[in-house]
Amino acid sequence: MSAGEAPNPVAPVRPGAMLLELVILPVADIDRAKAFYRDRVGFTADVDVAPADIEAVRAGLVARGVDVAPVVDRGGVLYAGFSDPDGNTWMLQHMPWRA
């Protein structure tokens, strides 16, 4: 750690430790659910973002030279996929009702 750098408040992860890092839960009221899990249960809210406009995100990637498949609607959930130069695939997902 360099001078003036704050210490990391998160404990290091032991090799071989199993972590539960992302759980998707259907909820009726996002603010109520966040307050319950964060304030009452004591979970840490590491990331909190609003869903992005998938068409705008896709257009931005295409403008930067990424070959992104067209957006497809699969039962109300929108997807668009692409691959990196090594063949790793990524899938953009947008659930419009969560915006």
GROMACS elastic network, one bead per residue, 0.5 to 0.9 nm:
[ bonds ]
;  ai    aj funct       b0    kb
    1     4     6  0.84578   500
    1     5     6  0.62909   500
    1     6     6  0.80582   500
    1     7     6  0.74972   500
    2     5     6  0.55692   500
    2     6     6  0.87512   500
    3     6     6  0.86062   500
    6     9     6  0.86492   500
    7    10     6  0.88866   500
    8    11     6  0.76497   500
    8    12     6  0.89576   500
   10    13     6  0.88564   500
   13    16     6  0.84876   500
   13    17     6  0.66544   500
   13    19     6  0.87712   500
   14    17     6  0.54426   500
   14    18     6  0.89526   500
   15    18     6  0.88626   500
   20    23     6  0.75702   500
   27    30     6  0.62858   500
   27    32     6  0.88283   500
   27    33     6  0.68307   500
   28    32     6  0.85030   500
   28    33     6  0.81907   500
   29    32     6  0.53786   500
   29    33     6  0.61907   500
   29    34     6  0.86698   500
   30    33     6  0.50874   500
   30    34     6  0.60466   500
   30    35     6  0.85507   500
   30    98     6  0.87316   500
   31    34     6  0.51064   500
   31    35     6  0.61317   500
   31    36     6  0.85741   500
   32    35     6  0.51720   500
   32    36     6  0.61715   500
   32    37     6  0.87397   500
   33    36     6  0.50764   500
   33    37     6  0.61488   500
   33    38     6  0.83080   500
   34    37     6  0.53667   500
   34    38     6  0.57148   500
   34    39     6  0.77305   500
   34    45     6  0.83327   500
   35    38     6  0.53271   500
   35    39     6  0.51811   500
   35    40     6  0.69475   500
   35    41     6  0.88294   500
   36    39     6  0.55939   500
   36    40     6  0.50072   500
   36    41     6  0.62775   500
   36    42     6  0.83818   500
   37    40     6  0.58505   500
   37    42     6  0.62156   500
   37    43     6  0.57175   500
   37    44     6  0.83665   500
   37    45     6  0.87541   500
   38    41     6  0.59089   500
   38    44     6  0.60404   500
   38    45     6  0.65139   500
   39    42     6  0.55276   500
   39    43     6  0.75510   500
   39    44     6  0.89680   500
   40    43     6  0.82767   500
   44    47     6  0.88779   500
   45    48     6  0.67742   500
   49    52     6  0.86248   500
   50    98     6  0.79767   500
   50    99     6  0.64033   500
   51    54     6  0.85020   500
   51    93     6  0.89908   500
   51    94     6  0.66927   500
   51    95     6  0.75479   500
   51    96     6  0.78231   500
   51    98     6  0.67433   500
   51    99     6  0.54645   500
   52    55     6  0.87601   500
   52    56     6  0.79173   500
   52    57     6  0.70401   500
   52    94     6  0.70875   500
   52    99     6  0.77365   500
   53    56     6  0.53711   500
   53    57     6  0.61860   500
   53    58     6  0.86102   500
   53    94     6  0.72725   500
   53    96     6  0.83486   500
   53    99     6  0.86726   500
   54    58     6  0.59295   500
   54    59     6  0.84237   500
   54    71     6  0.77297   500
   54    78     6  0.75381   500
   54    79     6  0.78755   500
   54    80     6  0.79131   500
   54    92     6  0.71879   500
   54    93     6  0.72094   500
   54    94     6  0.60008   500
   55    58     6  0.51108   500
   55    59     6  0.60703   500
   55    60     6  0.85992   500
   55    70     6  0.89055   500
   55    71     6  0.71941   500
   55    80     6  0.89333   500
   56    59     6  0.50564   500
   56    60     6  0.61685   500
   56    61     6  0.87045   500
   57    60     6  0.51270   500
   57    61     6  0.63414   500
   57    62     6  0.86981   500
   57    92     6  0.86554   500
   58    61     6  0.51579   500
   58    62     6  0.61445   500
   58    63     6  0.85364   500
   58    66     6  0.88418   500
   58    68     6  0.66750   500
   58    69     6  0.85368   500
   58    70     6  0.82265   500
   58    71     6  0.80799   500
   58    80     6  0.74768   500
   58    92     6  0.82860   500
   59    62     6  0.50747   500
   59    63     6  0.60495   500
   59    64     6  0.86684   500
   59    68     6  0.86591   500
   60    63     6  0.50744   500
   60    64     6  0.64401   500
   60    65     6  0.89508   500
   60    66     6  0.88427   500
   61    64     6  0.50927   500
   61    65     6  0.65406   500
   61    66     6  0.53421   500
   61    67     6  0.78313   500
   61    68     6  0.72606   500
   62    65     6  0.50537   500
   62    67     6  0.60912   500
   62    68     6  0.63832   500
   63    66     6  0.73172   500
   65    68     6  0.89601   500
   66    82     6  0.74976   500
   66    83     6  0.84285   500
   66    84     6  0.84112   500
   67    81     6  0.87719   500
   67    82     6  0.62326   500
   67    83     6  0.77100   500
   68    71     6  0.86316   500
   68    80     6  0.66015   500
   68    81     6  0.57492   500
   68    83     6  0.79023   500
   69    72     6  0.85956   500
   69    79     6  0.88553   500
   69    80     6  0.54431   500
   69    81     6  0.53903   500
   69    82     6  0.62538   500
   70    79     6  0.82682   500
   70    80     6  0.58465   500
   70    81     6  0.78766   500
   71    78     6  0.63442   500
   71    79     6  0.54074   500
   71    81     6  0.80674   500
   71    92     6  0.88357   500
   72    77     6  0.82741   500
   72    78     6  0.55594   500
   72    79     6  0.53444   500
   72    80     6  0.64578   500
   73    76     6  0.57730   500
   73    77     6  0.56775   500
   73    79     6  0.65305   500
   74    77     6  0.52803   500
   74    78     6  0.62011   500
   74    79     6  0.75083   500
   75    78     6  0.81403   500
   76    94     6  0.89603   500
   76    95     6  0.70773   500
   76    96     6  0.77102   500
   76    97     6  0.88506   500
   77    93     6  0.69950   500
   77    94     6  0.59502   500
   77    96     6  0.72392   500
   78    92     6  0.79880   500
   78    93     6  0.56331   500
   78    94     6  0.50467   500
   78    95     6  0.64481   500
   78    96     6  0.79765   500
   79    91     6  0.65394   500
   79    92     6  0.54122   500
   79    94     6  0.65481   500
   80    90     6  0.84934   500
   80    91     6  0.57640   500
   80    92     6  0.51171   500
   80    93     6  0.68641   500
   81    89     6  0.70716   500
   81    90     6  0.55866   500
   81    92     6  0.59594   500
   81    93     6  0.87499   500
   82    88     6  0.84535   500
   82    89     6  0.57977   500
   82    90     6  0.54041   500
   82    91     6  0.65562   500
   82    92     6  0.83522   500
   83    86     6  0.76745   500
   83    87     6  0.54249   500
   83    88     6  0.53404   500
   83    90     6  0.59494   500
   83    91     6  0.87216   500
   84    87     6  0.53676   500
   84    88     6  0.54120   500
   84    89     6  0.65670   500
   84    90     6  0.79324   500
   85    88     6  0.74934   500
   86    89     6  0.89353   500
   94    97     6  0.88601   500
   94    98     6  0.83834   500
   94    99     6  0.88390   500
   95    98     6  0.57677   500
   95    99     6  0.74908   500
   96    99     6  0.55994   500
